[in-house]
Amino acid sequence: MGDERTQEAALGLGGNLGDVAGSFVEALRRLAAAPGARLARVSSVYRTPPWGKLDQPSFLNMAALIETKAPARALLALCLDIERAMGRRRLERWGPRTIDIDILTYGDKRIDEPDLKVPHPRLCERAFALAPLAEIAPRLRVGGREIAQWLALSDRAGVEIDSQASAAVRGAIDAGQRSA
């Protein structure tokens, strides 16, 4: 996937259709299996209200830190390939989805291309992305502030840990790491 030095990338995962916790497990498995990639940390799973388009079911969201040798563009292609392989269809902006994988940060890089913006342009406005990321990388700096500071400034209404989904995801990840 590239021969650049290893970068730590923060990814946001979300979904509100089907077995979302199961989709998270599968997406994380696929990400970790990519050449030159290693799953470093995962957050709890959070139940969150919809954002942008409100007439849809609640979402589950989580964050993951991966170490990757893939350039940012190749990581984006991997995330989009995983989404497609798992049945993601982009029918409407902010609409319901089986799985969504966003690159939130990629090392300390700033990327501003038409289809790749890092850090994610609305990260600091979205508690559903900030809460899981603050759990695993509270001191990560974006836009001159630590993620934990951005979270403290955000509207966290309705953003809560889903203990059942969290246990399912962590259990599956732990079982997968033991069998690897």
TORKEDO-269011 format. One line per field, with one value per residue (C-alpha): x, y, z. Coordinates in nm, 3 decimals. Layout:
east: X_...;
north: Y_...;
up: Z_...;
END
This chain:
east: 0.000_0.296_0.641_0.598_0.674_0.407_0.137_-0.126_-0.468_-0.785_-1.094_-1.458_-1.701_-2.076_-2.397_-2.765_-2.890_-2.866_-2.619_-2.401_-2.182_-2.120_-2.037_-1.785_-1.616_-1.596_-1.469_-1.202_-1.099_-1.060_-0.869_-0.630_-0.574_-0.457_-0.086_0.120_-0.169_-0.215_-0.518_-0.379_-0.687_-1.064_-1.317_-1.641_-1.946_-2.169_-2.540_-2.599_-2.886_-2.883_-2.698_-2.782_-3.087_-3.299_-3.580_-3.389_-3.289_-3.018_-2.661_-2.388_-2.046_-1.696_-1.336_-1.026_-0.660_-0.464_-0.099_-0.055_0.211_-0.056_-0.054_-0.371_-0.520_-0.464_-0.621_-0.924_-0.949_-0.929_-1.206_-1.431_-1.359_-1.452_-1.774_-1.871_-1.782_-2.002_-2.301_-2.275_-2.481_-2.451_-2.810_-2.847_-2.618_-2.624_-2.879_-2.909_-2.616_-2.490_-2.132_-1.941_-1.565_-1.420_-1.057_-1.065_-0.691_-0.382_-0.077_-0.038_-0.103_-0.337_-0.487_-0.729_-0.826_-1.175_-1.245_-1.002_-0.996_-0.789_-0.852_-1.216_-1.371_-1.657_-1.483_-1.470_-1.847_-1.964_-1.991_-2.068_-1.714_-1.543_-1.668_-1.525_-1.205_-1.156_-1.183_-0.880_-0.683_-0.785_-0.460_-0.470_-0.455_-0.679_-0.727_-0.511_-0.698_-0.693_-0.983_-1.092_-1.117_-1.329_-1.555_-1.601_-1.723_-1.965_-2.332_-2.319_-2.696_-2.796_-2.437_-2.403_-2.196_-2.388_-2.248_-2.400_-2.261_-1.926_-1.897_-1.984_-1.723_-1.448_-1.523_-1.502_-1.180_-1.020_-1.122_-0.980_-0.649_-0.618_-0.674_-0.431;
north: 0.000_0.234_0.273_0.591_0.592_0.470_0.721_0.703_0.765_0.826_0.679_0.736_0.451_0.491_0.331_0.296_0.011_-0.362_-0.513_-0.206_-0.355_-0.655_-0.418_-0.240_-0.570_-0.666_-0.322_-0.322_-0.675_-0.566_-0.252_-0.448_-0.707_-0.446_-0.467_-0.236_-0.167_-0.237_-0.167_0.028_0.127_0.127_0.328_0.221_0.225_0.530_0.559_0.902_1.100_1.150_1.456_1.656_1.448_1.396_1.167_0.841_0.594_0.669_0.589_0.385_0.549_0.460_0.561_0.359_0.447_0.256_0.261_0.245_0.273_0.361_0.716_0.907_0.867_0.488_0.474_0.660_0.412_0.123_0.273_0.328_-0.025_-0.172_0.032_-0.088_-0.450_-0.432_-0.302_0.074_0.267_0.645_0.741_1.067_1.298_1.226_0.952_0.606_0.370_0.025_0.146_0.470_0.499_0.850_0.952_1.198_1.262_1.128_1.197_1.573_1.612_1.873_1.767_1.981_1.806_1.791_1.437_1.416_1.665_1.592_1.665_1.589_1.931_1.901_1.690_1.966_2.029_1.672_1.521_1.182_1.182_1.372_1.155_0.825_0.992_1.171_0.835_0.692_1.007_1.296_1.487_1.462_1.818_1.947_2.312_2.433_2.241_1.893_1.665_1.659_2.041_2.033_1.774_1.994_2.273_2.052_1.968_1.611_1.571_1.214_1.089_0.789_0.474_0.168_-0.090_-0.388_-0.290_-0.196_-0.537_-0.715_-0.522_-0.554_-0.923_-0.996_-0.794_-0.966_-1.308_-1.223_-1.108_-1.427_-1.645_-1.450;
up: 0.000_-0.011_0.129_0.332_0.702_0.940_1.026_1.297_1.148_1.344_1.182_1.266_1.206_1.201_1.087_1.163_0.941_1.012_1.259_1.303_1.578_1.353_1.068_1.290_1.371_1.004_0.898_1.171_1.073_0.711_0.807_1.031_0.756_0.504_0.423_0.643_0.883_1.252_1.469_1.766_1.973_1.953_2.147_2.302_2.077_2.123_2.048_1.898_1.750_1.372_1.245_0.934_0.837_1.147_1.022_1.060_1.334_1.589_1.490_1.648_1.626_1.735_1.665_1.589_1.573_1.314_1.230_0.856_0.591_0.334_0.204_0.296_-0.052_-0.042_0.306_0.171_-0.117_0.133_0.349_0.046_-0.083_0.256_0.265_-0.085_-0.010_0.300_0.105_0.158_-0.095_-0.104_-0.180_0.012_0.205_0.579_0.515_0.668_0.613_0.696_0.749_0.716_0.763_0.775_0.804_1.093_1.113_0.941_1.156_1.173_0.800_0.656_0.325_0.126_-0.196_-0.350_-0.225_0.068_0.353_0.663_0.942_0.869_0.804_1.055_1.319_1.579_1.545_1.591_1.937_1.779_1.638_1.920_2.210_2.082_1.963_2.296_2.470_2.285_2.193_2.423_2.367_1.988_1.855_1.578_1.490_1.778_2.050_2.198_2.106_2.472_2.465_2.149_2.312_2.619_2.388_2.194_2.243_2.377_2.412_2.335_2.289_2.521_2.539_2.422_2.662_2.483_2.140_2.299_2.465_2.140_1.940_2.202_2.254_1.882_1.845_2.146_2.013_1.672_1.820_2.027_1.721_1.501;
END
